[in-house]
Amino acid sequence: MKTQTLPLSALILAIAALPLGAQTAPAHHPATAAHHVAAAAGCVKLPEMSPKIPALPAGSPCPHALYTLTHIPDTHLDYASPMISPELRASLAGEKTTYSLAYVDTVIGTGPLAESGKYYTVHYTGYLADGAKFDSSVDRGEPITFPYGQHRVIAGWDTGFEGMHIGGKRRLYIPYQLAYGENGRPPIIPAKAELVFDVEFIAQSNEMPKPKAPKPVTPPPAAAKPATPPPAATTTTSPAAKPQQ
């Protein structure tokens, strides 16, 4: 798949300030298989990922769940005629869906601990499960800053920096329920897209940092004048024509 890059604004979601559960609750239809379910040993079982996604550094721990959510449908099927097909029965009844926000800390930061309500400055690279890199502040050479926990970014970002210290690096495995949802963000983000983000926590502040002043444009240097002026041009005078007899 050809690598495509989203503009920076594509990370911002048009979401009102809703609780996390309201952001992530899927529609009432047969649930898909649960992803990112925490195992008994504490590691998380992830959906299959492409080997095109860069490997984690040697010695990295297994993915763990930062948290796990279970969605239980509001509708309960009290009775169904024997004539109803299993597919319709499942559609009417719904099934609970469990998913986790998983992470691997690849570098433990040595700076202050991440605090809620701050503006975070972050470098990131995002991948689809098939290995396509769809966005990267690293490639642009400019990190982004966003208010943490204010629903200005996808839910997996709005909650995914817990426990990090400044200077730390983390890989986030974000299920579609905590990313761009069932519809995705075509044409770049497919429907129900599992996302992988490598993030670096650079700084945090109480206010939005002021944008950097643009670099002054330096006019090109004027052409250097020669030290010695060129000699004056020699004027050639033609002889006067003889008057006609």
Residue, then its C-alpha position, 0 to 999 in steps of 0.5 A: m500500500k502506498t504511504q499517504t500522509l494526513p495533514l496535521s488537522a486530521l488528528i483533531l476530531a470533531i467531538a464535543a466534550l463528551p465522557l470517554g464512554a460516550q465517545t467510544a460506544p459502538a452502534h447497536h449491531p452484532a459486535t465484532a471479535a474483541h481486540h486488545v484483551a488483557a491476558a491473565a499474565g498481564c500481557v495483551k493479545l493484539p490483532e495481527m500487525s504487519p511486519k512493515i511496522p518498525a520492530l520495537p527495540a530489543g529487550s522491550p517488554c510485551p504490550h500491557a493494557l493501560y485500561t480495558l473497557t467492556h461495552i454492554p448493549d442497552t438492548h436485551l432480547d427477551y424472546a425470539s421466534p424459532m423462525i428467526s435466523p441466528e444472524l438476526r437473533a445476534s443483531l437484535a440481542g447484540e453482544k458485549t465488546t471488550y477492548s484495551l488501550a495497549y502500550v509498550d514503554t520503549v524509553i523511560g523518561t527522566g523528566p517530570l511525570a505527565e500531569s492532567g490538564k496540561y498542554y503536551t508537546v509530542h512527536y509521533t508517527g502513526y501506522l495502520a495495521d497493514g504497515a502503512k505510515f499515514d502521518s508523522s510529525v517526525d517527518r515534518g520536523e515539527p512536534i504538535t501540542f494539544p490540551y491533554g484530556q480535552h477531547r481535542v484528539i482521538a480518545g486513545w491519545d487523550t488518555g494514552f500518556e498516563g504514567m509517562h515522564i518527559g523524555g519518554k517514548r511509548r508505542l500505543y496500540i489503539p483499537y478503532q473504538l478509541a481512534y476514528g471509530e467504525n467509519g474511519r477517516p476516508p480515504i486514509i483511515p479505513a473503517k474500524a482501523e486499528l492504529v499504532f502510534d510511536v510517541e515521544f513526550i517532549a514537554q508539558s506546559n500550563e498554556m499553549p506555547k506561542p508559535k515560533a517566529p518565522k525565520p527572517v527572509t534574507p535577501p540575496p547578496a547584491a552582485a559585487k562591483p568590480a574593484t577597477p572600473p572597465p576602460a571607456a569604450t573607444t569611439t571610432t570616427s569614420p572619415a568624412a565623405k568627399p563632397q560630390q563634384 
